[in-house]
Amino acid sequence: MTTILAFLAALGLLIAVHEWGHYRVARACGVKVLRFSIGFGRVLWRRVGRSGTEFTLSALPLGGYVKMLDERDGLVAPHEREQAFNQRPLRQRAAIVAAGPAANWVLAVLLFAAVAWLGSDVPKAVVGTPPSGSLAERAGLLPGDAVKAVSADGQAWQDVASMIDLQSAVARAQALGEPLHLSVEASGGHSARSVQIETDRLAGRAPDASLMQDIGLAPLAEPLIRQVTPGGAGAVAGLRAGDRVLTIDGRPVPDAGFLRDAIRRSRDGDAPRAMVWQVERAGQVLELTPVPRLVEEGGRQIARLEIGVGSPPERVFVRYGLIDGLWHGIEQSWDMAATTVRLLGRMLIGEASIKNLSGPLTIADYAGQSAQAGLAPYLDFLAKISLSLAVLNLLPLPMLDGGHLMYHLFEGLSGRPVSEWWQRQLQRAGALVLMLMMALALSNDVTRFAGWH
């Protein structure tokens, strides 16, 4: 129920803001608005405003529209002709079309800023032991290293306030097929150095658990058993929640990252391999011999003990002041928009995975998870979806605002509007592209939730 309500609330807000942008600028330009609708289909609620605009709430909340007076849609009374959309100057028509995405962009900036002003309790950007063969291990990262800044080129650096910032930067670099430079300090704040994560090696990979494992960045945590699945391999071996792992096959276990990696590597070819563990339980040291089970994950067989590993990582409270928070919102929205456009371009030419496209099921799932996590995570989710909606609507497809802006650009350059015949053909082509994109996004959702690879 939380997921459904959070998803519907997000849709309602973002659609309303988008259509309000069109409505406000249309009214400011003297265009008569006939209907302002949230949703499509059967009308559930209706009210007529003083200006004569009909405000409606309809049954299918998957979009909305602002219907304006327009001579292309039918006869217009002579005394209302000046209020028709098609009679307004080109610059006003373009402004009305652009106002919807602009409203979503402004909302995203304010929501990102609100998250910065509220502050959030997040894991520190201190890394644990990287998995064997991961990009983090190849880069020379060590347990306890604190990441202070990131850079795409090793010249312009951006501060890292938390593990969330670090993981977002790494995910962005991987999606764009670029390496990422990290400025790190060793445990204790000494020996500052720069390392390079070769995220370009994983360009084109789908964003899944195996990708994160191959990158190898996770927060530092103590080697505690957090939970044990009843009947699982760990439970059969006698492990209990709260156990601290001291050694594995005689080797000291410094942190949870080392422990996870040791479990994953506990196999001989296609057979699992028994390990000898020393664990501390209630002040006593016990010796156990767990044998993992092999499970399929990302097309690979992985050794699992079916236990949860790691204490809660050390956290830090990150909050920005009024001006810094607003600037942070502007920077974050611009960076995300630029990354989205570049990622779409790379997907178009086959250099990035189409698995990066998400549909309504994934969005609904994120809505529920963020709402349960608290106000700040939910506002951050809303900001990202609002910005995605702005960027999507600016794509040069005839069914979207960006397509209409292309019509206006053609008119401005040629001095004549796009012919009705061409508009009809382009509308059909645009509708086909949008349907294909929606089908692909929904397919990715189903694949993700079904666990197929």
C-alpha positions in Angstrom: 0.0 0.0 0.0 2.9 2.4 0.8 4.4 1.7 -2.6 1.1 2.4 -4.4 0.3 5.6 -2.5 3.9 6.9 -2.8 3.8 6.2 -6.6 0.4 7.8 -7.1 1.5 10.9 -5.1 4.6 11.2 -7.1 2.8 10.9 -10.4 0.1 13.4 -9.3 2.6 16.0 -8.2 5.0 15.7 -11.2 2.2 15.7 -13.8 0.4 18.7 -12.1 3.6 20.7 -12.0 4.4 19.9 -15.6 0.9 20.9 -16.9 0.8 23.9 -14.5 3.9 25.2 -16.3 2.1 25.1 -19.7 -1.0 26.6 -18.2 0.6 29.5 -16.4 2.7 30.6 -19.4 -0.3 30.2 -21.7 -2.4 32.4 -19.5 0.4 35.0 -19.2 0.6 35.1 -23.0 -3.2 35.7 -23.3 -4.1 32.2 -24.6 -7.4 30.8 -23.5 -7.1 27.4 -21.8 -10.1 25.2 -22.3 -9.1 22.3 -20.0 -6.4 21.4 -17.5 -6.5 17.7 -16.9 -4.5 15.4 -14.6 -4.9 11.9 -16.1 -6.7 10.6 -19.1 -10.0 8.8 -19.7 -13.1 9.0 -17.6 -13.4 12.2 -15.6 -13.6 11.6 -11.9 -13.7 15.2 -10.7 -14.5 18.5 -12.5 -14.5 22.2 -11.6 -14.7 25.3 -13.9 -12.5 28.2 -12.9 -13.3 31.9 -13.3 -11.4 32.2 -16.5 -13.6 29.4 -18.0 -10.9 26.7 -17.8 -12.2 23.3 -16.9 -10.0 21.6 -14.3 -10.4 17.8 -14.3 -9.0 14.7 -12.6 -9.3 11.6 -14.8 -9.2 7.8 -14.2 -5.8 7.0 -15.8 -3.1 8.9 -13.9 -0.3 8.2 -16.4 -0.1 11.8 -17.8 -2.1 14.9 -18.3 -2.7 17.7 -20.8 -3.6 21.4 -21.2 -6.1 21.9 -24.0 -5.9 25.5 -25.4 -8.1 27.3 -27.8 -6.7 26.7 -31.3 -8.1 27.3 -34.8 -6.5 24.0 -36.0 -8.8 22.1 -33.7 -12.1 23.7 -34.9 -14.0 26.9 -35.4 -13.1 29.8 -33.1 -15.5 32.7 -32.4 -14.2 36.0 -34.0 -14.1 37.7 -30.6 -11.9 34.9 -29.2 -9.5 34.6 -32.2 -6.7 36.6 -30.5 -6.8 34.2 -27.6 -6.1 31.2 -29.9 -2.7 29.5 -29.4 -2.0 29.4 -33.2 -2.4 33.2 -33.3 0.3 34.0 -30.8 3.8 35.0 -31.9 6.3 32.2 -32.4 8.3 33.2 -29.3 5.2 32.9 -27.1 4.2 29.6 -28.6 7.7 28.2 -28.0 7.7 29.5 -24.4 4.3 27.8 -23.7 5.6 24.5 -25.0 8.9 24.8 -23.1 7.2 25.8 -19.8 6.2 22.3 -18.9 9.7 20.8 -18.9 11.0 24.0 -17.3 8.6 23.6 -14.4 9.7 20.1 -13.8 13.4 21.2 -13.9 12.7 24.0 -11.4 10.9 21.6 -9.1 13.9 19.2 -9.3 16.3 22.0 -8.3 14.1 22.9 -5.3 13.6 19.3 -4.2 17.4 18.6 -4.4 18.0 21.8 -2.4 15.3 20.8 0.1 17.1 17.4 0.6 20.4 19.3 1.1 18.7 21.7 3.6 17.1 18.9 5.6 20.3 16.9 5.8 20.6 13.2 5.8 22.4 10.5 7.9 24.5 8.5 5.4 27.4 6.1 5.4 30.9 7.7 5.3 32.9 7.4 2.1 35.3 4.9 3.7 35.8 1.7 1.7 36.1 -1.8 3.0 38.3 -4.6 1.5 37.7 -4.7 -2.2 36.7 -8.1 -3.7 39.5 -10.0 -5.5 39.8 -8.9 -9.1 37.5 -5.9 -8.7 38.3 -2.5 -10.2 38.8 -1.1 -6.7 41.4 -3.7 -5.9 43.2 -3.1 -9.2 43.2 0.6 -8.4 45.0 -0.1 -5.1 42.2 0.9 -2.7 42.7 -0.5 0.8 40.3 -1.0 3.7 39.9 2.2 5.6 40.7 4.5 2.7 38.5 7.6 2.8 37.5 9.1 -0.5 37.5 12.9 -0.4 36.8 13.9 -4.0 36.2 12.5 -7.5 37.1 13.8 -11.0 36.4 12.7 -14.5 39.7 14.0 -15.9 42.0 14.2 -12.8 41.9 18.1 -13.0 38.5 19.4 -11.9 37.6 17.8 -8.6 34.2 17.4 -6.9 34.0 16.9 -3.1 32.5 13.6 -1.8 30.4 14.0 1.3 29.3 10.4 1.7 29.3 6.9 0.2 26.1 7.8 -1.6 28.0 10.5 -3.5 30.9 8.1 -4.3 28.6 5.3 -5.6 26.6 7.8 -7.7 29.8 9.1 -9.3 31.1 5.6 -10.0 27.7 4.5 -11.5 27.6 7.6 -13.7 31.2 7.0 -15.0 30.5 3.4 -15.7 27.2 4.2 -17.6 29.1 6.8 -19.7 32.1 4.5 -20.3 34.6 6.8 -18.6 37.3 6.2 -16.0 37.0 8.0 -12.6 39.8 9.5 -10.5 39.5 9.3 -6.7 41.3 11.5 -4.2 41.8 9.3 -1.1 43.3 9.4 2.4 44.6 6.3 4.2 43.1 5.3 7.5 43.8 8.0 10.1 43.9 10.8 7.6 47.4 10.2 6.3 49.1 9.6 3.0 46.7 11.4 0.6 46.9 10.0 -3.0 45.0 9.8 -6.3 43.9 6.5 -7.8 41.9 5.7 -11.0 39.0 3.4 -11.1 38.8 2.0 -14.7 35.0 2.1 -14.9 35.4 2.4 -18.7 36.3 -1.3 -18.7 32.7 -2.1 -17.7 31.1 0.2 -20.3 27.9 -1.3 -21.7 27.2 -3.6 -18.7 23.7 -3.6 -17.2 23.4 -2.0 -13.7 23.0 -5.1 -11.5 24.5 -6.8 -8.5 27.3 -8.5 -10.4 28.3 -5.1 -11.8 28.6 -3.6 -8.3 30.6 -6.6 -7.3 33.0 -6.1 -10.2 33.4 -2.5 -9.3 34.0 -3.4 -5.7 33.2 -0.3 -3.6 31.3 -0.8 -0.4 31.5 1.0 3.0 33.8 -0.3 5.7 31.9 -2.5 8.2 32.9 -4.9 11.0 33.0 -8.7 10.2 29.8 -9.5 12.1 27.0 -12.0 11.2 24.0 -9.8 10.9 21.4 -12.5 10.1 21.2 -16.2 9.3 18.7 -17.7 7.0 16.9 -20.6 8.7 17.9 -23.9 7.0 20.6 -22.1 4.9 24.3 -23.2 4.7 25.3 -20.8 7.4 22.6 -22.1 9.8 23.6 -25.7 9.1 27.2 -24.8 10.0 26.0 -23.4 13.4 26.5 -19.7 12.7 24.3 -17.3 14.6 23.4 -13.6 14.3 25.8 -11.6 16.4 28.9 -13.8 15.8 32.1 -11.9 15.0 34.4 -13.7 12.5 38.0 -13.6 13.7 39.8 -15.8 11.2 39.1 -17.9 8.0 41.5 -20.7 7.3 44.0 -19.1 9.7 43.9 -15.6 8.1 42.6 -12.7 10.2 39.4 -11.1 9.0 39.7 -7.3 9.1 36.3 -6.3 7.9 33.0 -7.4 6.3 34.4 -6.8 2.7 37.1 -9.4 3.3 34.6 -11.8 4.8 32.2 -11.5 1.8 35.1 -12.0 -0.6 36.3 -15.1 1.3 32.9 -16.7 1.1 32.5 -16.0 -2.7 35.9 -17.6 -3.3 35.3 -20.7 -1.2 35.0 -23.2 -4.1 37.2 -25.7 -6.0 36.1 -25.5 -9.6 32.4 -26.4 -9.7 32.3 -27.7 -6.1 32.0 -25.6 -2.9 34.9 -25.8 -0.5 34.7 -26.1 3.3 36.3 -23.3 5.4 37.6 -23.3 8.9 36.2 -20.3 10.8 37.0 -18.9 14.3 34.2 -16.9 15.6 33.6 -15.0 18.8 30.3 -15.5 20.5 29.4 -14.2 24.0 33.1 -13.9 24.9 34.0 -17.4 23.7 36.0 -18.4 20.6 34.4 -21.2 18.6 35.6 -23.1 15.6 33.1 -23.9 12.8 33.4 -25.4 9.4 30.8 -23.8 7.1 30.3 -25.2 3.5 28.7 -22.8 1.1 26.1 -23.5 -1.6 26.6 -22.5 -5.2 23.8 -20.3 -6.6 23.3 -18.7 -10.0 23.8 -14.9 -10.0 24.3 -12.7 -13.1 25.0 -15.8 -15.2 27.7 -16.9 -12.8 27.8 -19.5 -10.0 28.5 -17.8 -6.7 29.3 -19.4 -3.3 26.7 -18.4 -0.7 26.3 -19.1 3.0 22.9 -17.5 3.1 23.8 -15.1 5.8 23.8 -11.3 6.2 27.3 -9.9 6.8 28.5 -6.6 8.2 27.7 -4.2 11.0 26.1 -0.9 10.2 28.8 1.3 8.6 30.0 4.5 10.3 27.7 7.3 9.3 27.9 11.1 8.9 25.2 13.7 8.9 25.4 15.9 5.8 23.5 19.2 5.7 24.0 22.4 3.6 23.2 26.0 4.3 20.6 28.1 2.4 22.8 29.3 -0.5 25.1 26.2 -0.6 22.0 24.0 -0.6 20.4 25.9 -3.5 23.6 25.8 -5.5 23.9 22.1 -4.7 20.4 21.6 -6.1 21.3 23.5 -9.3 24.6 21.6 -9.8 23.0 18.2 -9.1 20.1 18.8 -11.5 22.5 19.9 -14.3 24.9 17.0 -13.8 22.0 14.5 -13.8 20.4 16.0 -16.9 23.7 16.0 -18.8 24.4 12.4 -17.8 20.9 11.3 -18.8 21.3 12.9 -22.3 24.8 11.4 -22.8 23.6 8.0 -21.6 20.6 8.1 -24.0 23.0 8.9 -26.8 25.3 6.0 -25.9 22.3 3.6 -25.7 21.2 4.8 -29.1 24.6 3.9 -30.7 24.9 0.6 -28.7 27.7 1.8 -26.3 25.5 1.6 -23.2 23.2 -1.1 -22.0 19.5 -0.6 -22.7 19.0 -2.2 -19.3 19.5 1.4 -18.0 15.9 2.2 -19.1 13.4 1.7 -16.2 9.7 1.6 -16.5 6.7 2.1 -14.1 7.3 -1.0 -12.0 10.8 0.0 -11.1 9.8 3.6 -10.5 6.9 2.4 -8.2 9.3 0.2 -6.3 11.8 3.0 -5.8 8.9 5.3 -4.7 7.8 2.8 -2.0 11.4 2.2 -0.8 12.2 5.9 -0.6 9.0 6.7 1.2 9.7 4.0 3.8 13.2 5.4 4.2 12.0 8.8 5.2 11.2 12.3 3.9 14.6 13.2 2.5 15.0 10.0 0.5 11.5 10.4 -0.9 12.1 14.1 -1.9 15.4 13.0 -3.6 13.4 10.3 -5.5 10.8 13.0 -6.6 13.6 15.3 -7.7 15.2 12.6 -9.9 11.9 11.6 -11.5 10.9 15.2 -12.1 14.2 15.9 -13.8 13.9 12.7 -15.8 10.5 13.8 -16.9 11.9 17.2 -18.0 14.7 15.6 -20.0 12.3 13.0 -21.6 9.9 15.7 -22.7 12.6 17.7 -24.3 13.6 14.9 -26.6 13.0 15.8 -30.3 10.1 13.4 -30.7 6.9 14.8 -32.3 4.7 13.4 -29.5 6.7 15.3 -26.8 7.3 18.9 -26.1 10.8 18.7 -27.6 9.2 17.7 -30.9 6.9 20.7 -30.9 9.9 22.9 -30.1 11.6 21.5 -33.2 8.5 22.5 -35.2 8.9 26.0 -33.9 12.6 26.0 -34.7 11.9 25.0 -38.2 9.3 27.8 -38.5 11.7 30.3 -37.1 14.4 29.3 -39.6 12.3 28.9 -42.7 9.6 31.5 -42.0 6.8 28.9 -42.5 5.2 26.3 -40.3 5.6 22.5 -40.7 2.9 21.3 -43.1 0.0 19.3 -41.7 1.0 16.3 -43.8 4.5 16.2 -42.4 3.1 16.7 -38.9 0.9 13.7 -39.3 3.7 11.5 -40.6 6.1 12.6 -37.8 3.4 12.1 -35.2 3.1 8.5 -36.3 6.8 7.9 -36.3 7.1 9.6 -32.9 4.3 7.5 -31.4 6.0 4.3 -32.7 9.4 5.3 -31.1 7.7 6.1 -27.8 5.8 2.8 -27.8 9.0 0.9 -28.4 10.7 2.8 -25.6 7.9 2.0 -23.2 7.8 -1.6 -24.2 11.6 -1.9 -23.7 11.4 -0.2 -20.3 8.5 -2.4 -19.2 10.5 -5.5 -20.4 13.4 -4.4 -18.3 11.1 -4.1 -15.3 9.7 -7.6 -15.7 13.2 -9.0 -16.2 14.5 -7.2 -13.2 11.7 -8.3 -10.9 11.7 -11.9 -12.2 15.4 -12.2 -11.6 16.1 -13.2 -15.3 19.4 -12.3 -16.9 
